[in-house]
Amino acid sequence: MDQEKRIDSLTGIRGLAALLVVYDHLGEKGFFVGSGLHLGEIGVMVFFTLSGFLMAFLYGDKDPSRRAISRYAISRFARIAPAYLTIVIFSYFIYSLIDPHFVYSIDNSNLLRHLLFSGNVSALWSIPPEVQFYAIFIGLWMSLHALRIKGNAALLIVALALVVVLVTYRAQLPGTFVGSKIHYFFSGVLLGLVRSQVTATTGMTALTCVQAAAAALVLLVFSGVITLELGTARELYLDLETAGFAGLFVFLFSFDTRLSTLLLGNRIIRICGDCSFSMYLLNVPLIYVALSLLGNRPLQPMLALPVLLAIVAAAWLMYRLLEVPANTLLRRLGTRLLRQPPATLAVHAPAIAATSIPVADPLH
């Protein structure tokens, strides 16, 4: 990815979202009194919105050639699959052979669903909508290209009509289906497309002031100074205003200012952002292990800190030792396959089916 496309604050936003999820799960398990703001759900909403934003920002103005789509698919798969499938397989063996009470209850009845990125056990429920969005984004990408290059709006009109239908009936759709969360992805896509066309060179002082106001507002809400009635977690997920605010927040802090660098571009939050996916996958089972080790000992806030540090440390190790090497390997394999002439690809079709699949990019 071009250096100009590298926005550290967006990595920081991912880190913040992951920390919100961990904080909420610790509160749910009794380490401290929860805020009632559904911070874990807000973290997931930010993840969804950021996915839409990044896909539009990185790919929206590119030519969706067969080669580009193949590279996109390889990138998506290499980002998600290594860590996710490792957790699924280990959870299957732990639940089936070691601990029948393990929090990721994956057994023979649902293993295949999880291997196919369609399971819904515990925190893994959010993976299917993410993967489905990566697939449908290809259609949106092609429709944008048709409008921009050929002046053909038909595909984009169809795509937008489908989005409207999904948004209208989102409450009736399963939570693991991308349609039930399409308003978050689409909010990100819309503002990501705008951001890809904007280069802020003037008015940075005013932009910093707006960022400061937004950060202050969020802090006042999270601290309880401003009280919001958000309803149930399900009602919050269905809320269109929340999707709009999430999109605006990501858009606003995608501009590099001194404030955004201080808050979201600092070393600590970027480390959390880099390993945010592993943190999301690991936090629930590691909290489960911590509770098992603590036994009947009364839980208190001071015990949450070592658990949090253990989660971040484990996530960082998983990121460095699994995610990065596997991502690099899969990208290289995919690139090598794409370089082969068609005749060679036809001869080795079974090998392609076994090795070519999607990942992410340095930003996401």
C-alpha positions as CSV (number, residue, x, y, z in Angstrom):
1,M,0.0,0.0,0.0
2,D,1.2,3.5,-0.8
3,Q,2.6,5.4,2.2
4,E,0.0,8.1,1.6
5,K,-2.7,5.5,2.2
6,R,-1.2,4.5,5.5
7,I,-3.2,6.4,8.2
8,D,-1.9,5.5,11.7
9,S,-5.0,6.9,13.4
10,L,-7.2,4.3,11.7
11,T,-5.0,1.6,13.2
12,G,-5.5,3.3,16.5
13,I,-9.3,3.3,16.0
14,R,-9.1,-0.5,15.6
15,G,-7.1,-0.7,18.8
16,L,-9.6,1.4,20.6
17,A,-12.5,-0.8,19.3
18,A,-10.7,-3.9,20.5
19,L,-10.1,-2.4,24.0
20,L,-13.8,-1.5,24.2
21,V,-14.7,-5.1,23.5
22,V,-12.3,-6.4,26.1
23,Y,-13.4,-3.8,28.7
24,D,-17.1,-4.8,28.2
25,H,-16.4,-8.5,28.5
26,L,-14.4,-7.9,31.7
27,G,-17.4,-6.0,33.1
28,E,-19.8,-8.6,32.1
29,K,-17.8,-11.2,34.0
30,G,-17.9,-9.1,37.2
31,F,-14.5,-7.6,37.4
32,F,-16.2,-4.2,37.7
33,V,-19.7,-2.7,37.3
34,G,-20.4,-2.2,33.6
35,S,-21.4,1.1,32.2
36,G,-24.6,0.1,30.5
37,L,-23.4,1.7,27.3
38,H,-22.9,-1.6,25.5
39,L,-19.3,-0.7,24.9
40,G,-18.5,-4.2,23.4
41,E,-21.2,-3.7,20.9
42,I,-20.0,-0.3,20.1
43,G,-16.5,-1.7,19.5
44,V,-17.9,-4.3,17.0
45,M,-19.9,-1.5,15.2
46,V,-16.7,0.5,14.8
47,F,-15.0,-2.6,13.4
48,F,-17.8,-3.0,10.8
49,T,-17.8,0.6,9.9
50,L,-14.0,0.7,9.6
51,S,-14.1,-2.3,7.3
52,G,-16.4,-0.5,4.9
53,F,-14.4,2.7,5.2
54,L,-11.1,0.9,4.4
55,M,-12.4,-1.1,1.5
56,A,-13.8,1.9,-0.2
57,F,-10.8,4.1,0.7
58,L,-8.3,1.5,-0.6
59,Y,-10.1,0.0,-3.6
60,G,-13.0,2.3,-4.6
61,D,-11.0,4.2,-7.2
62,K,-9.1,1.3,-8.6
63,D,-9.8,-0.8,-11.7
64,P,-11.5,-4.0,-10.6
65,S,-9.7,-6.2,-13.1
66,R,-9.6,-10.0,-12.7
67,R,-6.1,-9.7,-11.3
68,A,-7.0,-6.9,-8.9
69,I,-10.0,-8.8,-7.6
70,S,-7.9,-11.9,-7.2
71,R,-5.3,-9.9,-5.2
72,Y,-8.1,-8.4,-3.1
73,A,-9.5,-11.8,-2.4
74,I,-6.1,-13.2,-1.4
75,S,-5.5,-10.1,0.8
76,R,-8.8,-10.6,2.6
77,F,-8.3,-14.3,3.2
78,A,-4.7,-13.9,4.4
79,R,-5.9,-11.3,6.9
80,I,-8.8,-13.2,8.4
81,A,-8.1,-17.0,7.9
82,P,-4.9,-17.8,9.8
83,A,-5.8,-16.4,13.2
84,Y,-9.5,-17.3,12.9
85,L,-9.1,-20.9,11.8
86,T,-6.4,-21.5,14.4
87,I,-8.8,-20.4,17.1
88,V,-11.6,-22.5,15.6
89,I,-9.4,-25.7,15.4
90,F,-7.9,-25.3,18.9
91,S,-11.3,-24.5,20.4
92,Y,-12.7,-27.7,18.8
93,F,-10.0,-29.9,20.4
94,I,-10.3,-28.1,23.8
95,Y,-14.0,-28.3,23.9
96,S,-14.2,-31.9,22.6
97,L,-11.3,-33.5,24.5
98,I,-10.3,-31.3,27.4
99,D,-13.0,-29.0,28.8
100,P,-16.7,-29.5,27.9
101,H,-17.4,-26.1,29.5
102,F,-15.0,-24.1,27.3
103,V,-16.5,-20.8,26.2
104,Y,-16.0,-21.5,22.4
105,S,-18.2,-24.5,22.3
106,I,-17.2,-25.9,18.9
107,D,-17.9,-29.6,18.4
108,N,-18.8,-32.0,15.6
109,S,-22.2,-30.4,15.2
110,N,-20.9,-26.9,14.3
111,L,-17.3,-27.3,13.3
112,L,-17.9,-27.2,9.6
113,R,-20.0,-24.0,9.9
114,H,-17.1,-22.3,11.7
115,L,-14.5,-23.6,9.2
116,L,-16.7,-22.0,6.5
117,F,-16.8,-18.7,8.3
118,S,-20.5,-19.0,9.2
119,G,-20.5,-20.0,12.8
120,N,-22.0,-18.0,15.7
121,V,-20.4,-19.3,18.9
122,S,-19.7,-16.5,21.4
123,A,-17.7,-13.6,20.0
124,L,-17.1,-15.5,16.7
125,W,-20.6,-14.5,15.5
126,S,-19.2,-11.3,14.0
127,I,-16.8,-13.0,11.6
128,P,-19.6,-14.1,9.1
129,P,-20.9,-10.6,8.4
130,E,-17.3,-9.4,7.9
131,V,-16.5,-12.1,5.4
132,Q,-19.8,-11.7,3.6
133,F,-19.2,-8.0,3.3
134,Y,-15.8,-8.6,1.7
135,A,-17.6,-10.7,-0.9
136,I,-20.4,-8.2,-1.7
137,F,-18.0,-5.3,-1.8
138,I,-16.6,-6.7,-5.1
139,G,-20.0,-6.1,-6.7
140,L,-20.1,-2.5,-5.3
141,W,-16.5,-2.0,-6.5
142,M,-17.4,-3.1,-10.0
143,S,-20.6,-0.9,-10.1
144,L,-18.5,2.1,-9.1
145,H,-16.0,1.4,-11.8
146,A,-18.8,1.0,-14.4
147,L,-20.2,4.4,-13.4
148,R,-16.8,6.2,-13.3
149,I,-15.3,4.7,-16.5
150,K,-18.3,3.9,-18.7
151,G,-20.9,6.2,-17.4
152,N,-23.1,3.2,-16.7
153,A,-25.2,3.8,-13.5
154,A,-27.4,0.7,-13.8
155,L,-25.2,-1.6,-11.7
156,L,-24.8,1.1,-9.0
157,I,-28.5,1.7,-8.9
158,V,-29.2,-2.0,-8.4
159,A,-26.5,-2.2,-5.7
160,L,-28.0,0.9,-3.9
161,A,-31.5,-0.6,-4.2
162,L,-30.3,-3.8,-2.5
163,V,-28.7,-1.8,0.3
164,V,-32.0,0.1,0.9
165,V,-33.9,-3.2,1.0
166,L,-31.5,-4.7,3.5
167,V,-31.5,-1.6,5.7
168,T,-35.3,-1.6,5.6
169,Y,-35.6,-5.2,6.7
170,R,-32.5,-5.4,8.9
171,A,-34.5,-6.2,12.0
172,Q,-35.8,-9.4,10.4
173,L,-32.5,-10.7,9.3
174,P,-30.2,-13.1,11.2
175,G,-27.4,-11.4,13.2
176,T,-24.7,-13.4,11.4
177,F,-26.0,-12.2,8.0
178,V,-24.3,-9.1,6.6
179,G,-27.7,-7.5,5.8
180,S,-28.5,-7.1,9.4
181,K,-25.4,-4.9,9.9
182,I,-25.3,-3.4,6.4
183,H,-25.9,0.2,7.6
184,Y,-22.6,0.1,9.5
185,F,-20.6,-1.2,6.5
186,F,-22.4,1.2,4.1
187,S,-21.8,4.2,6.3
188,G,-18.1,3.3,6.2
189,V,-18.1,2.7,2.4
190,L,-19.8,6.1,1.7
191,L,-17.4,8.1,3.8
192,G,-14.4,6.0,2.7
193,L,-15.3,7.0,-0.9
194,V,-15.4,10.6,0.1
195,R,-12.2,10.4,2.0
196,S,-10.4,8.8,-1.0
197,Q,-11.1,12.0,-3.0
198,V,-10.1,14.4,-0.2
199,T,-6.6,15.6,0.6
200,A,-6.6,18.0,3.6
201,T,-3.9,20.6,3.2
202,T,-5.7,23.7,4.7
203,G,-8.0,24.3,7.6
204,M,-6.1,21.8,9.8
205,T,-6.6,24.0,12.9
206,A,-10.4,24.0,12.4
207,L,-10.3,20.2,11.8
208,T,-8.4,19.7,15.0
209,C,-11.0,21.7,16.9
210,V,-13.8,19.4,15.4
211,Q,-11.8,16.4,16.4
212,A,-11.3,17.8,19.9
213,A,-15.1,18.4,20.2
214,A,-15.9,14.9,19.0
215,A,-13.4,13.3,21.4
216,A,-14.7,15.4,24.3
217,L,-18.3,14.4,23.5
218,V,-17.3,10.7,23.5
219,L,-15.4,11.1,26.8
220,L,-18.4,12.8,28.4
221,V,-20.7,10.1,27.3
222,F,-18.4,7.3,28.4
223,S,-17.8,8.9,31.8
224,G,-21.5,9.3,32.4
225,V,-21.5,13.1,32.5
226,I,-23.9,13.0,29.5
227,T,-26.5,10.3,29.9
228,L,-27.8,8.4,26.9
229,E,-30.5,5.8,26.8
230,L,-29.3,3.3,24.2
231,G,-31.8,0.6,24.8
232,T,-30.9,-3.0,24.5
233,A,-27.8,-4.2,22.6
234,R,-30.1,-5.4,19.7
235,E,-31.8,-2.0,19.5
236,L,-28.4,-0.3,19.4
237,Y,-27.2,-2.6,16.6
238,L,-30.3,-1.7,14.6
239,D,-29.9,2.0,15.2
240,L,-29.2,4.1,12.0
241,E,-28.0,7.1,14.0
242,T,-25.3,5.0,15.6
243,A,-24.1,3.8,12.2
244,G,-23.9,7.4,11.0
245,F,-22.0,8.6,14.0
246,A,-19.5,5.7,13.7
247,G,-18.9,6.6,10.1
248,L,-18.4,10.2,10.9
249,F,-16.0,9.4,13.7
250,V,-13.8,7.2,11.5
251,F,-13.9,9.8,8.7
252,L,-13.0,12.7,11.1
253,F,-10.1,10.9,12.6
254,S,-8.8,9.6,9.3
255,F,-7.2,13.1,8.9
256,D,-3.8,13.3,10.4
257,T,-3.5,16.1,12.9
258,R,-1.4,16.5,16.0
259,L,-4.5,15.6,18.1
260,S,-5.3,12.5,16.1
261,T,-1.7,11.4,16.3
262,L,-1.6,12.0,20.0
263,L,-4.8,10.1,20.7
264,L,-4.9,7.4,18.1
265,G,-1.5,7.4,16.4
266,N,0.6,6.8,19.5
267,R,2.7,3.7,19.9
268,I,0.6,2.0,22.5
269,I,-2.8,2.3,20.8
270,R,-1.2,1.4,17.4
271,I,0.2,-1.8,18.9
272,C,-3.3,-2.6,20.1
273,G,-4.6,-1.8,16.6
274,D,-2.0,-4.1,15.0
275,C,-3.0,-7.1,17.1
276,S,-6.7,-6.1,17.4
277,F,-8.0,-9.1,15.5
278,S,-6.1,-11.5,17.7
279,M,-7.2,-9.5,20.7
280,Y,-10.8,-9.9,19.7
281,L,-10.5,-13.6,19.1
282,L,-8.5,-14.3,22.3
283,N,-10.1,-12.1,24.9
284,V,-13.1,-14.3,25.7
285,P,-11.2,-17.6,26.2
286,L,-8.4,-15.8,28.1
287,I,-11.0,-14.2,30.5
288,Y,-12.5,-17.7,30.9
289,V,-9.1,-19.1,31.8
290,A,-8.5,-16.2,34.3
291,L,-11.8,-16.9,36.0
292,S,-10.9,-20.6,36.3
293,L,-7.6,-19.7,37.9
294,L,-9.1,-17.2,40.3
295,G,-11.7,-19.8,41.4
296,N,-13.9,-18.4,44.2
297,R,-11.8,-15.4,44.8
298,P,-13.9,-12.2,44.8
299,L,-13.4,-10.2,41.6
300,Q,-12.4,-6.6,41.8
301,P,-11.2,-3.9,39.3
302,M,-7.6,-4.3,40.3
303,L,-7.6,-7.9,39.0
304,A,-8.8,-6.7,35.6
305,L,-5.5,-5.0,34.8
306,P,-3.3,-8.1,34.8
307,V,-6.0,-9.9,32.8
308,L,-6.1,-7.1,30.2
309,L,-2.3,-7.0,30.0
310,A,-2.2,-10.8,29.5
311,I,-4.8,-10.5,26.7
312,V,-2.8,-7.8,24.9
313,A,0.5,-9.7,25.3
314,A,-1.0,-12.9,24.0
315,A,-2.7,-11.1,21.1
316,W,0.6,-9.4,20.2
317,L,2.4,-12.8,20.2
318,M,-0.3,-14.3,18.1
319,Y,0.0,-11.4,15.7
320,R,3.7,-11.5,15.4
321,L,4.1,-15.3,15.4
322,L,1.0,-16.3,13.4
323,E,-0.8,-13.5,11.7
324,V,2.2,-11.7,10.1
325,P,4.1,-14.8,8.9
326,A,0.9,-16.5,7.6
327,N,-0.3,-13.3,6.0
328,T,3.1,-12.9,4.2
329,L,3.2,-16.6,3.1
330,L,-0.4,-16.6,1.7
331,R,0.3,-13.3,-0.2
332,R,3.4,-14.7,-1.7
333,L,1.7,-17.9,-2.7
334,G,-1.2,-15.9,-4.2
335,T,1.2,-13.6,-6.1
336,R,3.1,-16.6,-7.4
337,L,-0.1,-18.3,-8.7
338,L,-1.2,-15.0,-10.3
339,R,2.1,-14.8,-12.2
340,Q,1.6,-18.3,-13.8
341,P,0.3,-18.3,-17.4
342,P,-3.3,-19.6,-17.8
343,A,-2.1,-23.0,-19.2
344,T,-0.1,-23.6,-16.1
345,L,-3.0,-22.6,-13.9
346,A,-5.3,-25.0,-15.6
347,V,-2.9,-27.9,-15.1
348,H,-2.6,-27.2,-11.4
349,A,-6.2,-26.3,-10.7
350,P,-6.5,-28.6,-7.5
351,A,-3.5,-26.9,-5.9
352,I,-5.0,-23.4,-6.6
353,A,-8.2,-24.4,-4.9
354,A,-6.3,-25.5,-1.9
355,T,-4.1,-22.5,-1.5
356,S,-5.7,-19.4,-3.1
357,I,-8.1,-17.5,-0.8
358,P,-8.5,-13.9,0.6
359,V,-6.7,-11.5,3.2
360,A,-6.2,-7.9,4.3
361,D,-3.8,-5.1,3.8
362,P,-1.5,-3.3,6.2
363,L,-4.2,-0.9,7.2
364,H,-7.0,-3.4,8.0
